[in-house]
């Protein structure tokens, strides 16, 4: 048994009855939707057409939201329905990043994730989902796709159907008859400018505000012409001849006219900060460990600084992780109710074990315990590397964000940890004075900066297989992040410290370079975290 949906676009009239029924059935809060009807216009007047597409959870066979969820709040039932348990959810928003179809949201009433669950409570008693029951045109068909006698099974056998983003490999179980690429692919259209029809793209509401202005008048109103006139007038007033709204109206390009509200940046400054502090925590151990591997004598005082810095920034990492949760009161669920396929769980245990091992190592050096140090250091080094790179694998599980699927992201984060560790110990020199092994800091930074520049070039210039990933690269190098990227990340954070360390090496230069490197790392991570989230998923 495997349940699925078919949306028959030949019949859908865009009445939004499914949206209303879903909201009523599940008491969905105002401003968010489990299902909604996206509207796209194509053609040039009078040869135009409006396309209606019902958007919702695809109940994927290989659901990335289930794989990434750290606490099994999302799970796949035996009948193929992807359901959720909001009593487990910690509000980490990982599922929202993993879903390529923008099907999940955070419920404003309880701060947990929610989505279409196929009206599982109705299915369990032999009833159809509410949207299917209420649709006046029978445009939504639901049922067991593995039963050859069901309507959905017969339609799948006889009709040509489409799914959204098949390249993601999620095996979605939501199919469209007469599905149009302009509607199913979010990259095929741009969001339109202000109008009556697309007010939902900027929040709640539809005609209400415009209707208030029309009360008491007897004038004939041509709504479609009013929309076009308003957009053209706005474009002409601003002299924006390149304005997409102006161009779209003239050339008949497909455009979205009714859409879901933009969820914005889901992982904000807290995630950027935790990646930064995590890099410092790992690097603060790896740098003296590297010195010991190279045969340098590292004093007990330096080891204590290493352990202390690692533990302080590890504590900050945990703090930022908890701050990013919408249900921070449940953060222990990650450790106590783990879902082991999630790299958020693996990362949580990596942080915990690394912290315990570093504590033992630091205490051993402080109290003079007779513990075999070299084996302990090797074990800590393994967990330090895991601490540095596990976020790359977590981002890779976020299949909704194409740019994060880069195979070089793990190297990116490992190099940042080495850079951060070397930079922090360069600043420690100001307090502790010089040690013979610290002479390697400058050379370590030079090598790490060179590798980091190579890694960034690789990430930004390698062939990007999707439009979304290519758009992110454009955004970073030529769009809204270009100033931060070129000035802060490239020049201040990489090129300038590299040049200073090569051509004017000194203790003062090392300190200046260390500060610039830390600034550059933070700016890079901010861009890498935020930019991919600005690409619409639906």
C-alpha positions as CSV (number, residue, x, y, z in Angstrom):
1,X,0.0,0.0,0.0
2,X,1.3,3.4,-0.9
3,X,-0.8,6.5,-0.9
4,X,-0.3,9.4,-3.3
5,X,-2.0,12.4,-4.9
6,X,-2.8,13.4,-8.5
7,X,-3.6,17.0,-9.3
8,X,-5.6,17.2,-12.6
9,X,-4.8,20.6,-13.9
10,X,-7.3,20.1,-16.7
11,X,-10.0,20.5,-14.1
12,X,-8.6,22.8,-11.4
13,X,-10.4,26.2,-11.5
14,X,-8.3,27.9,-8.8
15,X,-11.2,28.2,-6.3
16,X,-9.0,27.7,-3.2
17,X,-11.5,25.3,-1.7
18,X,-8.7,22.9,-0.9
19,X,-6.8,25.5,0.9
20,X,-9.8,26.5,3.0
21,X,-10.8,22.9,3.7
22,X,-7.2,22.1,4.8
23,X,-7.1,25.1,7.1
24,X,-10.4,24.2,8.7
25,X,-9.6,20.5,9.1
26,X,-6.3,21.1,10.8
27,X,-6.9,24.5,12.4
28,X,-4.0,25.9,10.4
29,X,-2.9,29.4,11.6
30,X,-3.4,32.5,9.6
31,X,-0.4,33.3,7.4
32,X,0.8,29.8,6.7
33,X,-0.6,27.0,4.5
34,X,-0.4,23.2,4.3
35,X,-1.8,23.4,0.8
36,X,-2.3,26.4,-1.5
37,X,-3.0,27.2,-5.1
38,X,-0.2,28.8,-7.0
39,X,-1.2,30.9,-10.0
40,X,0.9,31.7,-13.0
41,X,0.0,33.8,-16.1
42,X,1.3,33.1,-19.5
43,X,0.9,34.6,-22.9
44,X,0.2,38.1,-24.4
45,X,-3.3,39.6,-24.2
46,X,-5.7,38.5,-25.6
47,X,-4.0,35.1,-26.0
48,X,-3.4,34.5,-22.3
49,X,-3.8,31.7,-19.9
50,X,-3.8,31.3,-16.1
51,X,-2.4,28.1,-14.7
52,X,-3.5,26.8,-11.3
53,X,-1.2,24.4,-9.5
54,X,-2.0,22.9,-6.1
55,X,1.1,22.9,-3.9
56,X,1.7,20.8,-0.9
57,X,3.8,18.0,0.6
58,X,4.8,15.4,-2.0
59,X,4.9,12.5,0.5
60,X,8.2,11.4,-1.1
61,X,9.3,7.8,-1.0
62,X,12.8,8.9,-0.1
63,X,11.8,11.9,2.0
64,X,14.8,14.2,2.8
65,X,12.9,15.8,5.6
66,X,12.6,12.4,7.4
67,X,16.3,11.7,6.9
68,X,17.5,15.1,8.3
69,X,15.0,15.3,11.2
70,X,17.1,14.7,14.4
71,X,14.3,13.5,16.6
72,X,12.0,11.4,14.4
73,X,9.3,14.1,14.5
74,X,8.9,13.3,10.8
75,X,8.5,9.7,9.8
76,X,7.1,7.6,6.9
77,X,4.2,5.4,7.7
78,X,3.8,1.9,6.3
79,X,1.2,3.2,3.9
80,X,3.7,5.8,2.4
81,X,2.3,8.8,4.2
82,X,4.9,11.2,5.6
83,X,3.5,12.1,8.9
84,X,4.8,14.2,11.8
85,X,4.7,14.3,15.6
86,X,4.8,17.8,16.9
87,X,5.4,16.6,20.4
88,X,8.9,15.6,19.5
89,X,9.8,18.6,17.2
90,X,12.6,20.9,18.5
91,X,12.0,23.6,15.8
92,X,15.5,23.2,14.2
93,X,14.0,24.0,10.8
94,X,16.3,21.4,9.2
95,X,13.3,19.7,7.5
96,X,12.4,23.1,5.9
97,X,15.9,23.3,4.4
98,X,15.8,19.7,3.2
99,X,12.4,19.8,1.5
100,X,12.9,20.8,-2.2
101,X,9.2,21.7,-2.4
102,X,8.8,24.2,0.4
103,X,6.1,22.1,2.0
104,X,6.9,22.7,5.6
105,X,6.5,25.7,7.9
106,X,6.8,26.6,11.5
107,X,3.4,26.7,13.2
108,X,3.2,30.1,14.9
109,X,1.0,28.7,17.6
110,X,3.3,26.0,19.0
111,X,6.7,26.8,17.2
112,X,7.0,23.3,15.8
113,X,7.2,22.2,12.2
114,X,4.0,21.3,10.3
115,X,2.9,20.2,6.9
116,X,0.2,18.3,4.9
117,X,-0.1,14.8,6.5
118,X,-2.5,13.4,4.0
119,X,-5.2,13.9,6.6
120,X,-3.9,10.6,8.1
121,X,-6.6,10.7,10.9
122,X,-9.3,10.6,8.2
123,X,-7.5,7.9,6.1
124,X,-7.2,5.7,9.2
125,X,-11.1,5.6,9.5
126,X,-11.6,5.0,5.7
127,X,-12.2,8.7,4.6
128,X,-10.5,10.7,2.0
129,X,-8.4,13.8,2.7
130,X,-10.4,17.0,3.3
131,X,-9.1,18.7,0.1
132,X,-10.3,15.7,-2.0
133,X,-13.8,15.7,-0.5
134,X,-14.3,19.5,-1.0
135,X,-12.9,19.9,-4.5
136,X,-15.9,20.9,-6.7
137,X,-14.2,19.7,-10.0
138,X,-12.6,16.4,-8.7
139,X,-9.3,17.9,-9.6
140,X,-7.6,16.2,-6.6
141,X,-7.4,12.4,-6.7
142,X,-6.0,10.5,-3.7
143,X,-5.7,6.8,-3.0
144,X,-3.6,3.7,-3.0
145,X,-1.3,3.8,-6.0
146,X,-0.4,0.1,-5.6
147,X,-4.0,-1.1,-5.9
148,X,-4.7,-1.5,-9.6
149,X,-8.5,-0.9,-9.0
150,X,-8.2,2.6,-7.5
151,X,-8.8,5.7,-9.6
152,X,-5.4,7.1,-8.9
153,X,-3.7,3.8,-10.0
154,X,-5.7,3.8,-13.3
155,X,-4.9,7.4,-14.0
156,X,-1.2,6.9,-13.4
157,X,-1.3,4.0,-15.9
158,X,-3.2,5.9,-18.6
159,X,-2.2,9.5,-18.3
160,X,1.1,11.3,-18.8
161,X,2.0,12.9,-15.5
162,X,4.7,15.2,-14.1
163,X,6.3,15.6,-10.8
164,X,8.2,18.6,-9.3
165,X,12.0,18.5,-9.3
166,X,12.5,14.8,-10.2
167,X,16.3,15.5,-10.3
168,X,16.3,15.6,-6.5
169,X,15.8,11.9,-6.4
170,X,13.1,12.1,-3.7
171,X,10.6,10.0,-5.7
172,X,7.6,12.3,-5.0
173,X,4.2,10.8,-4.8
174,X,2.3,13.9,-5.9
175,X,1.7,13.9,-9.7
176,X,0.3,16.5,-12.1
177,X,-1.8,15.8,-15.2
178,X,-1.2,18.6,-17.7
179,X,1.4,20.1,-15.4
180,X,3.1,23.2,-16.7
181,X,6.8,23.8,-16.2
182,X,6.3,27.5,-15.7
183,X,4.2,26.7,-12.6
184,X,6.0,23.6,-11.3
185,X,9.5,25.0,-11.5
186,X,10.0,28.0,-9.2
187,X,13.0,29.2,-11.3
188,X,10.9,29.5,-14.4
189,X,9.2,32.7,-13.1
190,X,10.0,35.7,-11.1
191,X,7.9,37.1,-8.3
192,X,5.7,39.8,-9.7
193,X,5.5,43.3,-8.3
194,X,2.6,44.8,-6.3
195,X,-0.9,43.9,-7.5
196,X,-4.2,42.8,-6.3
197,X,-3.6,39.2,-7.5
198,X,-0.3,38.5,-5.8
199,X,-0.8,40.1,-2.4
200,X,-0.3,36.7,-0.8
201,X,3.4,36.8,-1.9
202,X,4.0,39.4,0.8
203,X,1.8,38.2,3.6
204,X,-1.8,37.4,4.4
205,X,-4.8,38.8,2.4
206,X,-6.1,38.9,-1.1
207,X,-8.6,41.6,-2.1
208,X,-9.5,43.1,1.3
209,X,-7.4,46.3,1.2
210,X,-8.3,47.1,-2.4
211,X,-11.9,46.4,-1.7
212,X,-12.0,48.9,1.1
213,X,-11.0,51.6,-1.3
214,X,-13.8,50.8,-3.7
215,X,-16.6,50.8,-1.1
216,X,-19.2,53.4,-1.9
217,X,-18.3,53.8,-5.6
218,X,-20.4,52.8,-8.6
219,X,-17.5,52.9,-11.0
220,X,-16.9,50.0,-13.3
221,X,-13.6,48.3,-12.4
222,X,-11.5,46.2,-14.8
223,X,-9.3,44.4,-12.3
224,X,-7.0,42.9,-14.9
225,X,-6.4,46.2,-16.6
226,X,-5.9,47.9,-13.2
227,X,-3.2,45.4,-12.4
228,X,-1.4,46.1,-15.6
229,X,-1.8,49.9,-15.4
230,X,-0.5,49.9,-11.8
231,X,2.6,47.9,-12.7
232,X,3.4,49.9,-15.8
233,X,2.8,53.2,-13.9
234,X,5.1,52.2,-11.1
235,X,7.8,51.1,-13.5
236,X,7.5,54.3,-15.6
237,X,7.5,56.5,-12.4
238,X,10.8,54.9,-11.3
239,X,12.1,54.9,-14.9
240,X,12.8,51.2,-14.4
241,X,12.8,50.1,-18.0
242,X,14.6,47.0,-16.9
243,X,12.0,46.3,-14.2
244,X,10.9,42.7,-14.6
245,X,7.3,43.7,-14.1
246,X,7.5,46.2,-16.9
247,X,9.2,43.7,-19.2
248,X,6.9,40.8,-18.3
249,X,3.8,42.9,-19.1
250,X,5.1,43.8,-22.5
251,X,6.5,40.5,-23.6
252,X,4.1,38.1,-22.1
253,X,6.7,36.2,-20.0
254,X,5.1,33.7,-17.6
255,X,4.9,35.3,-14.1
256,X,3.6,34.4,-10.7
257,X,0.5,36.3,-9.7
258,X,-0.5,34.4,-6.6
259,X,2.0,32.7,-4.4
260,X,2.9,31.5,-0.9
261,X,4.5,34.0,1.6
262,X,8.2,34.0,1.5
263,X,9.6,32.3,4.7
264,X,12.8,34.4,4.6
265,X,16.1,33.3,6.1
266,X,15.4,30.2,8.2
267,X,18.9,29.8,9.5
268,X,20.1,33.2,10.5
269,X,23.1,34.8,12.4
270,X,22.9,32.1,15.1
271,X,23.9,29.4,12.6
272,X,26.7,31.6,11.1
273,X,28.0,32.2,14.6
274,X,27.9,28.6,15.6
275,X,29.8,27.6,12.5
276,X,32.4,30.2,13.4
277,X,32.7,29.2,17.1
278,X,32.8,25.5,16.1
279,X,35.7,26.2,13.7
280,X,37.6,27.9,16.5
281,X,36.9,25.1,19.0
282,X,38.2,22.5,16.6
283,X,41.1,24.6,15.4
284,X,42.3,25.5,18.9
285,X,43.2,21.8,19.4
286,X,44.3,21.0,15.9
287,X,47.0,23.7,15.7
288,X,49.1,22.5,18.8
289,X,48.4,18.9,17.8
290,X,49.9,19.7,14.4
291,X,52.9,21.3,16.1
292,X,53.4,18.1,18.1
293,X,53.2,16.0,15.0
294,X,55.9,18.1,13.5
295,X,58.2,17.4,16.4
296,X,57.8,20.7,18.3
297,X,57.7,20.7,22.1
298,X,54.4,22.1,23.3
299,X,54.4,23.3,26.9
300,X,51.7,22.4,29.4
301,X,50.7,26.1,29.5
302,X,50.0,26.0,25.8
303,X,48.0,22.8,26.1
304,X,45.9,24.4,28.8
305,X,45.3,27.4,26.6
306,X,44.3,24.9,23.8
307,X,41.8,23.1,26.1
308,X,40.4,26.2,27.6
309,X,39.8,27.9,24.2
310,X,38.2,24.8,22.8
311,X,35.9,24.4,25.7
312,X,34.8,28.0,25.8
313,X,34.0,28.2,22.1
314,X,32.4,24.7,22.2
315,X,30.1,26.1,24.9
316,X,29.3,29.0,22.7
317,X,28.6,26.6,19.8
318,X,26.1,24.8,22.0
319,X,24.5,28.1,23.1
320,X,24.1,29.3,19.5
321,X,22.6,26.0,18.4
322,X,20.0,26.1,21.2
323,X,19.3,29.8,20.4
324,X,18.4,28.8,16.8
325,X,15.8,26.3,17.9
326,X,12.2,27.4,17.9
327,X,11.6,25.0,20.8
328,X,14.8,25.3,22.9
329,X,13.1,23.7,25.8
330,X,13.4,20.4,23.9
331,X,17.0,20.6,22.8
332,X,17.9,17.5,24.8
333,X,15.7,15.4,22.5
334,X,18.7,15.5,20.0
335,X,20.7,13.4,22.5
336,X,17.9,11.5,24.2
337,X,15.6,10.7,21.3
338,X,18.0,10.6,18.4
339,X,17.4,9.7,14.7
340,X,20.8,8.5,13.7
341,X,20.6,9.3,10.0
342,X,20.6,13.0,10.8
343,X,23.9,14.8,10.8
344,X,22.4,17.1,13.4
345,X,22.4,14.2,15.8
346,X,25.8,13.0,14.8
347,X,27.1,16.5,15.2
348,X,25.5,16.8,18.6
349,X,27.2,13.7,19.8
350,X,30.5,14.8,18.2
351,X,30.3,18.1,20.2
352,X,29.5,16.2,23.4
353,X,32.3,13.6,23.0
354,X,34.9,16.2,21.8
355,X,34.0,18.3,24.8
356,X,34.4,15.4,27.3
357,X,37.7,14.3,25.7
358,X,39.2,17.8,25.8
359,X,38.1,18.2,29.4
360,X,39.9,15.0,30.3
361,X,43.0,16.1,28.4
362,X,43.0,19.5,30.0
363,X,42.4,18.1,33.5
364,X,45.2,15.6,32.9
365,X,47.7,18.4,32.1
366,X,46.5,20.6,34.9
367,X,46.5,18.0,37.7
368,X,49.4,15.9,36.3
369,X,47.4,12.7,35.8
370,X,49.3,9.8,34.5
371,X,47.2,9.2,31.3
372,X,48.8,8.1,28.0
373,X,48.7,11.4,26.2
374,X,49.5,10.5,22.6
375,X,46.6,8.0,22.1
376,X,44.3,10.5,23.8
377,X,45.5,13.3,21.5
378,X,44.9,11.2,18.4
379,X,41.4,10.3,19.4
380,X,40.7,14.0,20.2
381,X,42.1,15.0,16.8
382,X,39.7,12.6,15.0
383,X,36.8,14.2,16.8
384,X,38.2,17.7,16.1
385,X,38.2,17.0,12.4
386,X,34.6,15.6,12.7
387,X,33.6,18.7,14.6
388,X,35.0,20.9,11.9
389,X,33.4,19.2,8.9
390,X,30.1,17.6,10.1
391,X,28.1,20.7,9.2
392,X,29.1,20.1,5.6
393,X,27.3,16.8,5.7
394,X,24.3,18.4,7.5
395,X,24.1,21.0,4.7
396,X,24.3,18.2,2.1
397,X,21.2,16.6,3.7
398,X,19.4,20.0,3.1
399,X,18.5,18.9,-0.5
400,X,16.4,21.9,-1.0
401,X,19.5,24.2,-1.2
402,X,21.4,23.2,-4.3
403,X,24.5,25.4,-3.5
404,X,25.1,23.4,-0.3
405,X,25.5,20.2,-2.3
406,X,29.1,21.2,-3.2
407,X,31.5,18.3,-2.6
408,X,34.2,20.7,-1.5
409,X,32.2,22.1,1.4
410,X,33.8,19.7,3.9
411,X,37.3,20.9,2.8
412,X,36.0,24.5,3.1
413,X,35.0,23.9,6.7
414,X,38.2,22.0,7.6
415,X,40.4,24.7,6.2
416,X,38.4,27.4,8.1
417,X,39.0,25.5,11.3
418,X,42.8,25.4,10.7
419,X,42.7,29.1,9.8
420,X,40.6,30.0,12.9
421,X,42.9,27.9,15.2
422,X,46.1,29.5,13.9
423,X,44.5,33.0,14.1
424,X,43.4,32.5,17.7
425,X,46.8,31.2,18.8
426,X,48.4,34.2,17.1
427,X,46.3,36.4,19.4
428,X,47.2,34.2,22.4
429,X,50.8,35.2,21.7
430,X,50.0,38.7,22.9
431,X,49.2,37.2,26.3
432,X,51.5,34.3,26.8
433,X,54.6,35.3,24.9
434,X,56.5,33.3,22.3
435,X,57.0,29.5,22.3
436,X,59.2,27.7,19.8
437,X,56.3,25.9,18.1
438,X,54.4,29.1,17.5
439,X,56.8,30.0,14.7
440,X,54.8,27.7,12.5
441,X,51.6,29.8,12.8
442,X,52.6,32.2,10.0
443,X,53.4,29.3,7.6
444,X,50.2,27.5,8.6
445,X,48.1,30.6,7.9
446,X,49.8,31.1,4.5
447,X,49.1,27.5,3.4
448,X,45.6,27.5,4.8
449,X,44.8,30.8,3.1
450,X,46.1,29.5,-0.2
451,X,44.0,26.4,0.1
452,X,41.0,28.4,1.2
453,X,41.2,30.7,-1.9
454,X,41.5,27.6,-4.1
455,X,38.4,26.1,-2.4
456,X,36.3,29.2,-2.9
457,X,37.3,29.4,-6.5
458,X,36.3,25.8,-6.9
459,X,33.0,26.3,-5.2
460,X,32.1,29.3,-7.3
461,X,33.4,28.4,-10.7
462,X,32.7,24.6,-10.9
463,X,29.9,23.7,-13.3
464,X,26.6,24.2,-11.4
465,X,24.1,21.7,-12.6
466,X,21.0,23.7,-11.5
467,X,19.7,27.1,-12.1
468,X,19.3,27.7,-8.3
469,X,23.0,27.0,-7.6
470,X,24.1,29.2,-10.5
471,X,21.8,32.0,-9.2
472,X,23.4,31.8,-5.8
473,X,26.8,32.2,-7.4
474,X,25.6,35.3,-9.3
475,X,24.1,36.6,-6.0
476,X,27.5,36.2,-4.2
477,X,29.8,37.5,-7.0
478,X,27.5,40.1,-8.7
479,X,24.4,40.6,-6.6
480,X,23.4,41.6,-3.1
481,X,26.4,40.0,-1.4
482,X,29.1,41.2,-3.9
483,X,30.4,44.0,-1.7
484,X,30.8,41.8,1.4
485,X,32.2,39.0,-0.7
486,X,34.8,40.9,-2.7
487,X,35.8,43.5,-0.1
488,X,35.5,41.6,3.2
489,X,35.9,37.9,2.3
490,X,38.3,38.1,-0.6
491,X,40.4,41.2,0.0
492,X,40.4,41.7,3.8
493,X,39.9,38.1,4.8
494,X,42.2,36.3,2.4
495,X,44.3,38.3,-0.1
496,X,45.5,41.1,2.3
497,X,46.6,38.8,5.2
498,X,48.2,36.4,2.7
499,X,50.2,39.2,1.2
500,X,51.2,40.6,4.6
501,X,52.4,37.2,5.8
502,X,54.4,36.5,2.7
503,X,56.0,40.0,2.1
504,X,56.2,41.5,5.6
505,X,56.4,38.7,8.2
506,X,56.6,39.9,11.8
507,X,54.8,39.5,15.1
508,X,52.7,42.6,14.6
509,X,51.8,41.5,11.0
510,X,50.8,38.1,12.3
511,X,48.4,39.7,14.8
512,X,46.9,41.9,12.2
513,X,46.6,39.0,9.8
514,X,44.9,36.9,12.5
515,X,42.2,39.5,13.1
516,X,41.6,39.9,9.3
517,X,41.3,36.1,8.9
518,X,38.7,35.8,11.6
519,X,36.7,38.6,10.1
520,X,37.0,36.9,6.7
521,X,35.8,33.6,8.0
522,X,32.7,35.1,9.6
523,X,31.8,37.0,6.4
524,X,32.3,33.9,4.3
525,X,30.1,31.8,6.5
526,X,27.4,34.4,6.6
527,X,27.3,34.6,2.8
528,X,27.4,30.8,2.4
529,X,24.6,30.3,5.0
530,X,22.3,33.1,3.8
531,X,22.6,33.3,0.1
532,X,21.2,29.8,-0.8
533,X,18.2,30.5,1.4
534,X,17.1,33.4,-0.7
535,X,16.3,31.1,-3.6
536,X,12.5,30.3,-3.6
537,X,11.7,26.6,-3.4
538,X,8.2,26.9,-4.6
